[in-house]
Amino acid sequence: MSTAEYNPAADALSEFKIMLEDIIKQVKLLLDPPGEFQIVKAAQKCLDAPKLNKALVKKVYEALGKFIDDHNDVIHENEGLRNVVEGMCGIEDTMKEIFNI
């Protein structure tokens, strides 16, 4: 019998990393130049880091908030981008809880 227990924090962390890859991909598809966007820079830093930490996660959510404010029309018009933004917002509380933000 397995003793593995459901770990919502581990699930949130793996979802978060998938969403970071997805938001970078979506921004690159839709906006030019993608490297100019803080959300892309912050997401890439998280993906490149050996381990996530409070500062990296906080920067992603700050950048995401600004991205939503600045590009709400693009997000609204594009289902792929909208889904990943909604997903990241959906796990924001869990991520902030994990990292005590």
SEROLO-628973 format. One record per residue: residue number from 1; residue in one letter; z, y, x of N, C-alpha, C in turn. Coordinates in pm, whole numbers, plus 50000, padded with zeros to 5 digits. Example, Ala and Ser with C-alpha at 12.3 -4.5 7.8 and 13.67 -1.06 7.14 Angstrom:
BEGIN
+-----+----+-------+-------+-------+-------+-------+-------+-------+-------+-------+
:   i : aa :   nzz :   nyy :   nxx :  cazz :  cayy :  caxx :   czz :   cyy :   cxx :
+-----+----+-------+-------+-------+-------+-------+-------+-------+-------+-------+
:   1 :  A : 50780 : 49431 : 51319 : 50780 : 49550 : 51230 : 50780 : 49670 : 51320 :
:   2 :  S : 50708 : 49775 : 51285 : 50714 : 49894 : 51367 : 50787 : 50003 : 51290 :
+-----+----+-------+-------+-------+-------+-------+-------+-------+-------+-------+
END
This chain:
BEGIN
+-----+----+-------+-------+-------+-------+-------+-------+-------+-------+-------+
:   i : aa :   nzz :   nyy :   nxx :  cazz :  cayy :  caxx :   czz :   cyy :   cxx :
+-----+----+-------+-------+-------+-------+-------+-------+-------+-------+-------+
:   1 :  M : 50000 : 49882 : 50084 : 50000 : 50000 : 50000 : 50000 : 50125 : 50089 :
:   2 :  S : 49922 : 50222 : 50049 : 49909 : 50345 : 50128 : 50029 : 50436 : 50107 :
:   3 :  T : 50074 : 50497 : 50215 : 50184 : 50593 : 50203 : 50131 : 50736 : 50211 :
:   4 :  A : 49999 : 50750 : 50217 : 49939 : 50883 : 50223 : 49968 : 50958 : 50094 :
:   5 :  E : 50013 : 51080 : 50110 : 50042 : 51163 : 49993 : 49940 : 51275 : 49985 :
:   6 :  Y : 49921 : 51322 : 49863 : 49831 : 51435 : 49842 : 49889 : 51558 : 49912 :
:   7 :  N : 49808 : 51623 : 49991 : 49854 : 51740 : 50064 : 49767 : 51860 : 50026 :
:   8 :  P : 49815 : 51943 : 49932 : 49734 : 52056 : 49887 : 49701 : 52154 : 50000 :
:   9 :  A : 49792 : 52168 : 50095 : 49767 : 52260 : 50207 : 49650 : 52211 : 50291 :
:  10 :  A : 49647 : 52082 : 50322 : 49537 : 52026 : 50401 : 49406 : 52038 : 50325 :
:  11 :  D : 49409 : 52013 : 50195 : 49289 : 52028 : 50113 : 49240 : 52172 : 50115 :
:  12 :  A : 49332 : 52266 : 50099 : 49294 : 52407 : 50099 : 49233 : 52447 : 50232 :
:  13 :  L : 49292 : 52398 : 50342 : 49240 : 52431 : 50474 : 49099 : 52376 : 50495 :
:  14 :  S : 49075 : 52253 : 50452 : 48941 : 52197 : 50470 : 48841 : 52267 : 50377 :
:  15 :  E : 48883 : 52300 : 50255 : 48795 : 52375 : 50164 : 48764 : 52512 : 50223 :
:  16 :  F : 48865 : 52576 : 50280 : 48850 : 52709 : 50337 : 48742 : 52708 : 50446 :
:  17 :  K : 48749 : 52608 : 50535 : 48650 : 52600 : 50643 : 48509 : 52577 : 50588 :
:  18 :  I : 48496 : 52494 : 50488 : 48365 : 52472 : 50425 : 48315 : 52603 : 50364 :
:  19 :  M : 48403 : 52676 : 50297 : 48364 : 52802 : 50234 : 48326 : 52907 : 50338 :
:  20 :  L : 48395 : 52907 : 50453 : 48359 : 53001 : 50560 : 48216 : 52975 : 50605 :
:  21 :  E : 48181 : 52849 : 50626 : 48044 : 52814 : 50667 : 47946 : 52858 : 50559 :
:  22 :  D : 47983 : 52836 : 50435 : 47894 : 52868 : 50323 : 47875 : 53018 : 50308 :
:  23 :  I : 47982 : 53095 : 50322 : 47967 : 53240 : 50303 : 47880 : 53298 : 50415 :
:  24 :  I : 47895 : 53246 : 50536 : 47809 : 53292 : 50646 : 47663 : 53261 : 50612 :
:  25 :  K : 47637 : 53140 : 50566 : 47501 : 53099 : 50531 : 47444 : 53186 : 50419 :
:  26 :  Q : 47524 : 53210 : 50315 : 47479 : 53290 : 50201 : 47449 : 53434 : 50241 :
:  27 :  V : 47537 : 53494 : 50321 : 47515 : 53633 : 50365 : 47389 : 53641 : 50451 :
:  28 :  K : 47369 : 53541 : 50538 : 47249 : 53541 : 50622 : 47122 : 53530 : 50539 :
:  29 :  L : 47128 : 53457 : 50428 : 47012 : 53444 : 50341 : 46980 : 53573 : 50267 :
:  30 :  L : 47084 : 53649 : 50231 : 47066 : 53758 : 50137 : 47069 : 53898 : 50197 :
:  31 :  L : 47140 : 53915 : 50305 : 47162 : 54050 : 50356 : 47120 : 54060 : 50502 :
:  32 :  D : 47072 : 54178 : 50539 : 47021 : 54197 : 50673 : 47080 : 54324 : 50732 :
:  33 :  P : 47121 : 54326 : 50855 : 47142 : 54210 : 50943 : 47277 : 54147 : 50915 :
:  34 :  P : 47283 : 54014 : 50902 : 47408 : 53948 : 50862 : 47522 : 53968 : 50961 :
:  35 :  G : 47490 : 53983 : 51089 : 47593 : 54000 : 51191 : 47671 : 54130 : 51179 :
:  36 :  E : 47619 : 54224 : 51099 : 47688 : 54352 : 51081 : 47804 : 54343 : 50983 :
:  37 :  F : 47811 : 54236 : 50908 : 47912 : 54227 : 50803 : 48042 : 54169 : 50857 :
:  38 :  Q : 48153 : 54239 : 50828 : 48285 : 54195 : 50875 : 48319 : 54056 : 50824 :
:  39 :  I : 48276 : 54022 : 50702 : 48308 : 53889 : 50649 : 48244 : 53781 : 50736 :
:  40 :  V : 48124 : 53806 : 50785 : 48057 : 53708 : 50872 : 48130 : 53698 : 51005 :
:  41 :  K : 48166 : 53812 : 51062 : 48239 : 53812 : 51190 : 48374 : 53742 : 51177 :
:  42 :  A : 48448 : 53776 : 51070 : 48581 : 53718 : 51050 : 48572 : 53568 : 51023 :
:  43 :  A : 48474 : 53528 : 50942 : 48457 : 53385 : 50912 : 48419 : 53308 : 51038 :
:  44 :  Q : 48330 : 53365 : 51119 : 48287 : 53297 : 51241 : 48403 : 53283 : 51339 :
:  45 :  K : 48488 : 53387 : 51347 : 48605 : 53379 : 51436 : 48698 : 53266 : 51393 :
:  46 :  C : 48715 : 53249 : 51263 : 48799 : 53140 : 51213 : 48738 : 53005 : 51250 :
:  47 :  L : 48607 : 52993 : 51233 : 48541 : 52866 : 51262 : 48543 : 52836 : 51412 :
:  48 :  D : 48536 : 52939 : 51495 : 48535 : 52920 : 51640 : 48674 : 52895 : 51698 :
:  49 :  A : 48777 : 52936 : 51626 : 48914 : 52923 : 51676 : 48956 : 52776 : 51678 :
:  50 :  P : 49029 : 52735 : 51782 : 49077 : 52596 : 51786 : 49174 : 52566 : 51671 :
:  51 :  K : 49245 : 52669 : 51627 : 49340 : 52651 : 51518 : 49348 : 52782 : 51438 :
:  52 :  L : 49351 : 52770 : 51306 : 49365 : 52889 : 51222 : 49504 : 52948 : 51240 :
:  53 :  N : 49511 : 53079 : 51229 : 49642 : 53144 : 51232 : 49645 : 53257 : 51130 :
:  54 :  K : 49762 : 53314 : 51115 : 49785 : 53417 : 51015 : 49688 : 53534 : 51030 :
:  55 :  A : 49670 : 53582 : 51151 : 49584 : 53699 : 51175 : 49439 : 53670 : 51136 :
:  56 :  L : 49389 : 53553 : 51172 : 49250 : 53518 : 51140 : 49228 : 53509 : 50989 :
:  57 :  V : 49320 : 53443 : 50920 : 49306 : 53426 : 50775 : 49319 : 53561 : 50705 :
:  58 :  K : 49412 : 53641 : 50752 : 49431 : 53774 : 50692 : 49304 : 53859 : 50708 :
:  59 :  K : 49241 : 53854 : 50825 : 49118 : 53928 : 50849 : 49005 : 53882 : 50756 :
:  60 :  V : 48997 : 53752 : 50732 : 48894 : 53700 : 50641 : 48914 : 53759 : 50501 :
:  61 :  Y : 49037 : 53757 : 50453 : 49059 : 53807 : 50317 : 49046 : 53958 : 50307 :
:  62 :  E : 49080 : 54030 : 50413 : 49056 : 54175 : 50414 : 48906 : 54202 : 50412 :
:  63 :  A : 48832 : 54129 : 50494 : 48686 : 54145 : 50500 : 48622 : 54103 : 50368 :
:  64 :  L : 48675 : 53998 : 50306 : 48621 : 53952 : 50178 : 48640 : 54058 : 50070 :
:  65 :  G : 48758 : 54120 : 50068 : 48784 : 54227 : 49971 : 48687 : 54342 : 49987 :
:  66 :  K : 48663 : 54383 : 50111 : 48569 : 54492 : 50137 : 48427 : 54449 : 50100 :
:  67 :  F : 48392 : 54326 : 50132 : 48259 : 54274 : 50100 : 48236 : 54275 : 49949 :
:  68 :  I : 48337 : 54233 : 49873 : 48327 : 54233 : 49726 : 48309 : 54376 : 49676 :
:  69 :  D : 48388 : 54469 : 49729 : 48378 : 54609 : 49688 : 48240 : 54666 : 49718 :
:  70 :  D : 48188 : 54637 : 49837 : 48062 : 54697 : 49883 : 47938 : 54629 : 49826 :
:  71 :  H : 47947 : 54502 : 49793 : 47826 : 54425 : 49758 : 47841 : 54349 : 49627 :
:  72 :  N : 47917 : 54405 : 49534 : 47941 : 54337 : 49408 : 47811 : 54305 : 49334 :
:  73 :  D : 47713 : 54395 : 49344 : 47585 : 54374 : 49276 : 47513 : 54250 : 49332 :
:  74 :  V : 47510 : 54237 : 49465 : 47445 : 54122 : 49529 : 47519 : 53993 : 49492 :
:  75 :  I : 47651 : 53998 : 49493 : 47732 : 53881 : 49458 : 47704 : 53840 : 49314 :
:  76 :  H : 47700 : 53940 : 49227 : 47679 : 53914 : 49084 : 47543 : 53851 : 49058 :
:  77 :  E : 47442 : 53892 : 49134 : 47304 : 53846 : 49112 : 47275 : 53710 : 49176 :
:  78 :  N : 47360 : 53665 : 49267 : 47329 : 53542 : 49340 : 47434 : 53436 : 49317 :
:  79 :  E : 47395 : 53327 : 49252 : 47490 : 53223 : 49214 : 47559 : 53157 : 49333 :
:  80 :  G : 47484 : 53128 : 49439 : 47543 : 53063 : 49556 : 47651 : 53148 : 49620 :
:  81 :  L : 47621 : 53276 : 49638 : 47719 : 53368 : 49698 : 47837 : 53388 : 49603 :
:  82 :  R : 47807 : 53403 : 49476 : 47914 : 53423 : 49376 : 48008 : 53302 : 49375 :
:  83 :  N : 47953 : 53181 : 49380 : 48037 : 53060 : 49379 : 48130 : 53054 : 49498 :
:  84 :  V : 48079 : 53086 : 49617 : 48165 : 53078 : 49736 : 48270 : 53189 : 49735 :
:  85 :  V : 48234 : 53308 : 49690 : 48332 : 53417 : 49681 : 48441 : 53380 : 49580 :
:  86 :  E : 48400 : 53327 : 49466 : 48500 : 53286 : 49365 : 48588 : 53173 : 49419 :
:  87 :  G : 48529 : 53081 : 49494 : 48606 : 52971 : 49553 : 48709 : 53022 : 49652 :
:  88 :  M : 48667 : 53116 : 49737 : 48760 : 53172 : 49836 : 48872 : 53248 : 49767 :
:  89 :  C : 48838 : 53321 : 49661 : 48941 : 53392 : 49586 : 49034 : 53292 : 49517 :
:  90 :  G : 48978 : 53180 : 49474 : 49057 : 53077 : 49405 : 49163 : 53013 : 49493 :
:  91 :  I : 49137 : 53003 : 49623 : 49239 : 52942 : 49712 : 49313 : 53048 : 49794 :
:  92 :  E : 49288 : 53175 : 49764 : 49352 : 53283 : 49842 : 49504 : 53273 : 49840 :
:  93 :  D : 49562 : 53252 : 49724 : 49709 : 53245 : 49715 : 49764 : 53130 : 49799 :
:  94 :  T : 49695 : 53015 : 49793 : 49738 : 52899 : 49871 : 49729 : 52929 : 50021 :
:  95 :  M : 49618 : 52989 : 50062 : 49600 : 53022 : 50203 : 49706 : 53121 : 50250 :
:  96 :  K : 49734 : 53220 : 50167 : 49836 : 53320 : 50205 : 49974 : 53257 : 50210 :
:  97 :  E : 49997 : 53160 : 50125 : 50126 : 53090 : 50125 : 50139 : 53006 : 50253 :
:  98 :  I : 50033 : 52933 : 50289 : 50036 : 52849 : 50409 : 50066 : 52933 : 50533 :
:  99 :  F : 50005 : 53052 : 50539 : 50017 : 53135 : 50660 : 50117 : 53250 : 50647 :
: 100 :  N : 50194 : 53250 : 50536 : 50296 : 53354 : 50515 : 50240 : 53495 : 50527 :
: 101 :  I : 50131 : 53519 : 50453 : 50069 : 53652 : 50458 : 50125 : 53734 : 50342 :
+-----+----+-------+-------+-------+-------+-------+-------+-------+-------+-------+
END
